[in-house]
Amino acid sequence: MNRTVLISGGGVAGLALAHRLVAHGADVTVVERASAPRAGGYKVDVRGAALQVLDRMGLLAEARGLRTEVRAGTVVDARGRRAASMDGDTFGGRVHDDVELLRGDLHRLLREGAAGAAGAEHVFGDSIATLTDTGDAVEVGFASGRTGRYDLVVGADGLRSATRNLAFGPDERYLTDLGHYVAVATVPNRLGLDREEVTYVGPGRTALLYATAREEGARAMFLWSSGPLGHEHLDRPGRERLLAEAYAGEGWEVPAMLADVPASPDLLFDSLSQVHMDRWSTGRTVLLGDAAHCASPASGQGTSMALVGAYVLAAALDEHADHVAAFADHERRMRPYVAANQALGPANVKRMVVRTRGQVRASLATLRLMDRLPGKERMLAAVTAPIHRAANAVELPEVPGRVG
């Protein structure tokens, strides 16, 4: 492959694609808005076909060595009374082979592991500002003022993709709001959790606290139902205010968790939304991962979809000299897999956030009963079975003559 490729976004999708394109001989530049590689981050799952991708990339064994080792999960009510407990894999809907690791650890693995994306040029603290497709190349203007010319441009810059906005038009054309919001912050481990996770369920409000083997401190996660909040136009204090208002009056450890958020070094705050597009490419620009087909965090499949999509796109570019044919091949293979995984989001969020006090009481009562029954793991496995079917709903292309 003798192509110059610019990848916008240094997340899982962008780094995985860089890893594969470098292995196939492309000249790759990854531009990332953040000023430095992101360490730590919230925990993510790799399932199904994505495990095959890591294996073919020569990274699966190392990924297993980076597991969070979360070993137990508990659900509590507003007074902190336990409704149910289970092992960490059952609680997280994982089967034996699935891997849960920190997002930052996966980034580092993709960037450095097995030589991978280390062969690409990584530019931090910059982003794409303009795109001009001349037919035989894409001329790019960056926010820093520098310019570049590339054979292909890949937008792997997430749900609110700047590349998509430039090449395809405004977000409102493509984003579907699921009526919920999510916030995640690093907080002190006030409960002294040891590789475990505790979830509080209130009406329209779920909150959880977890600690892994890979980090000091803990992560607080909030998931709640709401109409549009206009958070896109707010600074961090404004988003913290929205979060505090959403959880005012909630029980358990929620007030202490909220009090810790302003001192957190990081805060993820966004709507649960999906991206639906009729096509993922235009000219010499193509979208990848959440930028093309976000399924929302409620699907539990965003990371796996990013890995699979990167592998499939790289294989298509390696097979086809014509980028138009490559983009079409990538889309043909990925569409059914994406549809299966996007269908998980709306269904899962209804189980993750219970709407009324009556439903909360019924849900907790069911969990207490299930906790005392033999075979509860099998019952919970039936609930998560759709995730694993969707996780394997793709046939990965072979890459003849390639190692890794």
C-alpha positions as CSV (number, residue, x, y, z in Angstrom):
1,M,0.0,0.0,0.0
2,N,1.6,3.2,-1.1
3,R,-0.8,5.8,0.3
4,T,-0.5,8.8,2.6
5,V,-3.4,8.7,5.1
6,L,-4.4,11.3,7.7
7,I,-6.4,9.9,10.6
8,S,-8.3,12.5,12.7
9,G,-8.7,11.1,16.2
10,G,-6.3,9.2,18.4
11,G,-8.9,7.0,20.1
12,V,-9.4,3.3,19.7
13,A,-10.7,3.4,16.1
14,G,-7.9,5.8,14.9
15,L,-5.1,4.0,16.6
16,A,-6.3,0.6,15.5
17,L,-6.5,1.7,11.9
18,A,-3.0,3.3,12.1
19,H,-1.7,0.0,13.5
20,R,-3.1,-1.9,10.6
21,L,-2.2,0.6,7.8
22,V,1.4,0.9,9.0
23,A,1.6,-2.9,8.9
24,H,0.4,-2.7,5.3
25,G,3.0,-0.1,4.3
26,A,1.0,3.2,4.4
27,D,2.4,6.5,5.4
28,V,0.1,7.4,8.3
29,T,-0.4,10.6,10.3
30,V,-2.7,10.6,13.4
31,V,-3.8,14.1,14.5
32,E,-5.4,14.3,18.0
33,R,-7.0,17.3,19.6
34,A,-5.8,16.4,23.1
35,S,-2.4,17.7,24.1
36,A,-0.9,14.3,25.0
37,P,-1.8,10.6,25.0
38,R,-4.7,9.9,27.5
39,A,-3.8,7.6,30.3
40,G,-6.3,5.6,32.4
41,G,-9.8,6.4,31.4
42,Y,-13.0,4.5,32.1
43,K,-13.2,0.7,31.6
44,V,-14.2,-0.8,28.3
45,D,-15.0,-4.3,27.0
46,V,-13.6,-6.1,24.0
47,R,-15.9,-8.9,22.8
48,G,-16.6,-11.4,20.0
49,A,-15.0,-10.6,16.7
50,A,-12.9,-7.8,18.3
51,L,-11.0,-10.4,20.2
52,Q,-10.1,-12.0,16.9
53,V,-8.9,-8.6,15.7
54,L,-6.6,-8.1,18.7
55,D,-5.3,-11.7,18.2
56,R,-4.5,-11.1,14.5
57,M,-2.8,-7.9,15.5
58,G,-0.6,-9.8,17.9
59,L,-2.0,-7.9,20.9
60,L,-4.5,-10.2,22.6
61,A,-2.1,-11.7,25.1
62,E,-0.9,-8.3,26.2
63,A,-4.5,-7.0,26.4
64,R,-5.4,-9.9,28.7
65,G,-2.5,-8.8,30.9
66,L,-4.0,-5.4,31.2
67,R,-7.4,-6.5,32.5
68,T,-9.1,-4.5,35.2
69,E,-9.6,-7.6,37.3
70,V,-12.9,-6.3,38.6
71,R,-14.1,-9.4,40.6
72,A,-17.5,-8.5,42.1
73,G,-20.5,-6.3,41.5
74,T,-23.3,-5.3,43.9
75,V,-26.6,-3.4,43.4
76,V,-27.9,-1.3,46.3
77,D,-30.9,0.8,47.1
78,A,-31.1,4.4,48.4
79,R,-30.2,3.3,52.0
80,G,-27.2,1.3,50.8
81,R,-28.9,-2.1,51.4
82,R,-27.7,-4.8,49.0
83,A,-30.2,-6.1,46.5
84,A,-27.9,-8.5,44.7
85,S,-24.2,-9.5,44.3
86,M,-22.4,-11.4,41.6
87,D,-19.0,-12.0,40.2
88,G,-17.5,-9.2,38.1
89,D,-17.8,-11.0,34.7
90,T,-21.5,-11.8,35.3
91,F,-22.2,-8.2,36.5
92,G,-20.5,-6.8,33.4
93,G,-22.2,-9.2,31.0
94,R,-18.9,-10.8,30.0
95,V,-18.2,-14.4,28.9
96,H,-15.0,-16.2,29.7
97,D,-12.9,-14.8,26.7
98,D,-14.1,-11.2,26.9
99,V,-11.5,-8.6,28.1
100,E,-12.3,-5.6,30.2
101,L,-9.5,-3.0,30.4
102,L,-9.0,0.7,30.8
103,R,-9.5,2.8,27.7
104,G,-6.1,4.5,28.2
105,D,-4.3,1.1,28.5
106,L,-5.9,0.0,25.2
107,H,-4.8,3.2,23.5
108,R,-1.2,2.7,24.7
109,L,-1.3,-1.0,23.5
110,L,-2.5,0.0,20.0
111,R,0.0,2.8,19.8
112,E,3.0,0.9,21.0
113,G,2.2,-2.9,21.0
114,A,3.8,-5.1,18.4
115,A,5.4,-2.0,16.8
116,G,1.9,-1.1,15.6
117,A,0.9,2.5,15.3
118,A,4.3,3.6,16.7
119,G,5.3,3.6,13.0
120,A,2.8,6.5,12.4
121,E,3.4,10.2,13.0
122,H,1.4,11.3,16.0
123,V,0.5,15.0,16.2
124,F,-1.1,16.2,19.5
125,G,-2.8,19.4,20.3
126,D,-4.1,20.0,16.8
127,S,-7.2,19.2,14.7
128,I,-8.6,19.5,11.1
129,A,-10.1,22.9,10.3
130,T,-10.7,22.7,6.6
131,L,-11.0,19.9,4.0
132,T,-10.7,20.4,0.2
133,D,-11.0,17.3,-2.0
134,T,-9.3,18.0,-5.3
135,G,-10.2,14.7,-6.8
136,D,-6.6,13.3,-6.7
137,A,-5.9,14.2,-3.0
138,V,-7.3,16.0,0.0
139,E,-5.8,19.3,1.0
140,V,-6.2,19.8,4.8
141,G,-5.9,23.0,6.8
142,F,-5.2,22.5,10.5
143,A,-6.3,24.6,13.5
144,S,-2.6,25.3,14.2
145,G,-2.3,27.0,10.8
146,R,-0.2,24.2,9.1
147,T,-1.4,22.5,6.0
148,G,-1.0,19.0,4.4
149,R,-2.0,17.0,1.4
150,Y,-3.1,13.4,1.7
151,D,-4.3,10.6,-0.5
152,L,-7.0,9.8,2.1
153,V,-8.6,11.3,5.2
154,V,-10.2,9.2,7.9
155,G,-12.5,10.8,10.5
156,A,-12.2,8.7,13.6
157,D,-13.0,11.6,15.9
158,G,-16.0,10.4,17.8
159,L,-19.7,11.0,18.3
160,R,-19.4,14.8,17.6
161,S,-16.9,14.4,14.7
162,A,-15.4,17.6,13.3
163,T,-14.4,15.6,10.2
164,R,-18.0,14.5,9.7
165,N,-19.2,18.1,10.1
166,L,-16.8,19.3,7.5
167,A,-17.3,16.6,4.9
168,F,-21.0,15.7,5.5
169,G,-22.7,18.5,7.3
170,P,-24.0,19.4,10.8
171,D,-24.6,16.9,13.6
172,E,-28.3,17.2,13.7
173,R,-28.6,15.4,10.3
174,Y,-27.1,12.2,11.8
175,L,-27.5,12.1,15.6
176,T,-30.4,10.3,17.2
177,D,-30.9,11.2,20.9
178,L,-31.7,8.2,23.2
179,G,-33.1,10.5,25.9
180,H,-30.4,9.8,28.4
181,Y,-27.1,11.3,29.6
182,V,-23.8,9.9,30.9
183,A,-21.1,11.4,33.1
184,V,-17.9,9.8,34.3
185,A,-15.3,11.2,36.7
186,T,-12.2,10.1,38.7
187,V,-13.0,10.4,42.4
188,P,-11.5,9.2,45.7
189,N,-12.2,5.6,46.6
190,R,-14.3,6.6,49.6
191,L,-15.8,3.1,50.0
192,G,-12.4,1.3,50.0
193,L,-13.5,-0.8,47.0
194,D,-11.0,-3.5,45.9
195,R,-11.6,-4.5,42.3
196,E,-15.3,-4.2,42.7
197,E,-18.3,-2.2,41.5
198,V,-21.4,-0.9,43.3
199,T,-24.5,0.3,41.5
200,Y,-27.3,2.5,42.9
201,V,-30.7,2.5,41.2
202,G,-33.1,5.3,41.6
203,P,-36.1,6.5,39.5
204,G,-34.6,7.7,36.3
205,R,-31.2,7.8,37.9
206,T,-28.4,5.2,38.0
207,A,-25.1,5.8,39.7
208,L,-22.1,3.5,40.2
209,L,-18.7,3.5,41.7
210,Y,-15.9,1.1,40.8
211,A,-12.3,0.5,41.5
212,T,-9.9,-1.6,39.3
213,A,-6.5,-3.2,39.8
214,R,-5.0,-0.8,37.3
215,E,-5.6,2.6,39.0
216,E,-5.6,4.2,42.4
217,G,-8.8,5.9,43.4
218,A,-12.2,5.1,41.8
219,R,-14.5,6.1,39.0
220,A,-18.0,7.5,39.5
221,M,-20.4,7.0,36.6
222,F,-23.9,8.6,36.4
223,L,-26.5,7.6,33.9
224,W,-29.9,9.4,33.8
225,S,-32.9,10.1,31.7
226,S,-33.4,13.6,30.4
227,G,-34.5,15.7,27.5
228,P,-31.9,17.8,25.7
229,L,-29.8,19.8,28.1
230,G,-27.8,22.0,25.6
231,H,-24.5,20.8,27.3
232,E,-22.6,21.2,24.0
233,H,-22.4,24.9,24.6
234,L,-21.4,24.8,28.3
235,D,-18.0,24.8,30.0
236,R,-17.1,22.3,32.6
237,P,-18.7,24.2,35.6
238,G,-21.9,24.4,33.6
239,R,-21.9,20.7,33.0
240,E,-21.1,20.0,36.7
241,R,-24.1,22.1,37.6
242,L,-26.4,20.1,35.2
243,L,-25.1,16.9,36.8
244,A,-25.7,18.1,40.4
245,E,-29.2,19.3,39.5
246,A,-30.0,15.9,37.9
247,Y,-29.0,14.0,41.0
248,A,-30.3,16.4,43.7
249,G,-31.9,14.5,46.5
250,E,-30.7,11.0,45.5
251,G,-29.6,8.6,48.2
252,W,-26.8,6.2,48.9
253,E,-23.3,7.7,48.3
254,V,-24.5,9.9,45.5
255,P,-24.1,13.3,47.4
256,A,-20.5,12.5,48.2
257,M,-19.8,11.4,44.7
258,L,-21.2,14.6,43.3
259,A,-19.1,16.6,45.8
260,D,-16.0,14.9,44.5
261,V,-16.6,15.7,40.8
262,P,-15.4,19.3,40.7
263,A,-11.9,18.2,41.9
264,S,-11.7,15.4,39.4
265,P,-8.9,15.7,36.8
266,D,-11.4,14.5,34.1
267,L,-15.1,14.7,33.4
268,L,-16.8,12.9,30.5
269,F,-20.3,14.4,30.0
270,D,-22.4,13.7,27.0
271,S,-25.8,12.5,25.7
272,L,-26.4,8.9,24.9
273,S,-26.8,9.3,21.1
274,Q,-26.4,7.2,18.0
275,V,-25.1,8.1,14.6
276,H,-27.1,6.9,11.5
277,M,-25.8,7.7,8.1
278,D,-26.7,6.6,4.6
279,R,-23.0,6.5,3.6
280,W,-19.7,6.7,5.5
281,S,-17.6,8.1,2.7
282,T,-17.5,11.0,0.3
283,G,-14.7,11.3,-2.2
284,R,-11.4,10.6,-0.5
285,T,-12.8,11.0,3.1
286,V,-14.2,8.2,5.1
287,L,-15.6,8.0,8.6
288,L,-14.8,5.3,11.1
289,G,-16.0,4.1,14.6
290,D,-18.4,6.4,16.5
291,A,-18.0,9.2,13.9
292,A,-19.7,6.8,11.4
293,H,-22.0,4.7,13.4
294,C,-22.0,5.3,17.2
295,A,-24.1,2.8,19.0
296,S,-23.9,4.7,22.3
297,P,-22.2,3.5,25.5
298,A,-25.5,1.7,26.4
299,S,-24.7,-0.9,23.7
300,G,-21.5,-2.0,25.5
301,Q,-20.0,-2.4,22.0
302,G,-18.4,0.9,21.0
303,T,-14.8,-0.3,21.6
304,S,-15.3,-3.6,19.8
305,M,-17.0,-1.9,16.9
306,A,-14.1,0.5,16.6
307,L,-11.6,-2.4,16.5
308,V,-13.5,-4.4,14.0
309,G,-14.2,-1.4,11.8
310,A,-10.6,-0.4,11.7
311,Y,-9.5,-3.9,10.8
312,V,-12.1,-4.3,8.0
313,L,-11.3,-0.8,6.5
314,A,-7.5,-1.5,6.6
315,A,-8.1,-4.9,4.9
316,A,-10.3,-3.3,2.2
317,L,-7.7,-0.6,1.5
318,D,-5.0,-3.3,1.3
319,E,-7.1,-5.3,-1.2
320,H,-8.3,-2.5,-3.5
321,A,-6.1,0.0,-5.2
322,D,-9.2,2.1,-5.8
323,H,-10.3,3.9,-2.6
324,V,-13.9,4.0,-3.8
325,A,-14.0,0.2,-4.1
326,A,-12.3,-0.1,-0.7
327,F,-14.7,2.2,1.0
328,A,-17.7,0.3,-0.5
329,D,-16.2,-3.1,0.5
330,H,-15.7,-1.8,4.1
331,E,-19.3,-0.6,4.3
332,R,-20.7,-3.8,2.8
333,R,-19.1,-5.9,5.4
334,M,-19.8,-3.6,8.3
335,R,-23.4,-2.6,7.8
336,P,-25.1,-5.7,9.2
337,Y,-22.7,-5.8,12.2
338,V,-23.4,-2.2,12.9
339,A,-27.1,-2.6,12.7
340,A,-27.1,-5.5,15.1
341,N,-25.0,-3.6,17.6
342,Q,-26.9,-0.3,17.3
343,A,-30.1,-2.2,18.2
344,L,-28.6,-3.0,21.6
345,G,-28.5,0.6,22.8
346,P,-32.2,1.5,23.2
347,A,-33.0,-1.9,24.7
348,N,-30.1,-1.9,27.1
349,V,-30.7,1.6,28.5
350,K,-34.2,0.6,29.5
351,R,-32.7,-2.0,31.8
352,M,-29.9,0.3,33.0
353,V,-32.2,3.2,34.0
354,V,-35.5,2.4,35.6
355,R,-38.1,5.2,35.2
356,T,-40.4,5.2,38.2
357,R,-40.3,4.5,41.9
358,G,-42.6,1.6,41.5
359,Q,-40.4,0.1,38.8
360,V,-37.3,0.6,41.0
361,R,-39.0,-1.3,43.9
362,A,-40.0,-4.1,41.6
363,S,-36.6,-4.3,40.0
364,L,-34.8,-4.4,43.3
365,A,-37.3,-7.0,44.6
366,T,-36.6,-9.2,41.6
367,L,-32.9,-8.9,42.0
368,R,-33.1,-9.8,45.7
369,L,-35.2,-12.9,44.8
370,M,-32.8,-13.9,42.0
371,D,-29.8,-13.4,44.3
372,R,-31.1,-16.3,46.5
373,L,-32.0,-18.6,43.6
374,P,-29.6,-21.3,42.2
375,G,-28.5,-20.7,38.7
376,K,-28.8,-16.9,38.8
377,E,-25.7,-16.6,36.5
378,R,-27.5,-18.6,33.8
379,M,-30.6,-16.3,34.1
380,L,-28.4,-13.2,33.8
381,A,-26.5,-14.8,30.9
382,A,-29.8,-15.1,29.0
383,V,-30.2,-11.3,29.4
384,T,-26.8,-10.6,28.0
385,A,-27.0,-13.2,25.2
386,P,-28.1,-10.6,22.6
387,I,-24.8,-8.6,23.2
388,H,-22.7,-11.6,22.4
389,R,-24.7,-12.5,19.3
390,A,-24.3,-9.0,18.0
391,A,-20.6,-9.0,18.9
392,N,-20.0,-11.9,16.5
393,A,-22.3,-10.7,13.7
394,V,-19.4,-10.1,11.2
395,E,-17.0,-12.2,9.2
396,L,-13.6,-10.7,9.3
397,P,-11.7,-10.6,6.0
398,E,-8.5,-12.5,5.6
399,V,-5.4,-10.6,4.6
400,P,-3.4,-12.9,2.4
401,G,0.4,-12.6,2.6
402,R,0.3,-10.5,5.8
403,V,1.6,-11.4,9.2
404,G,-0.2,-9.9,12.3
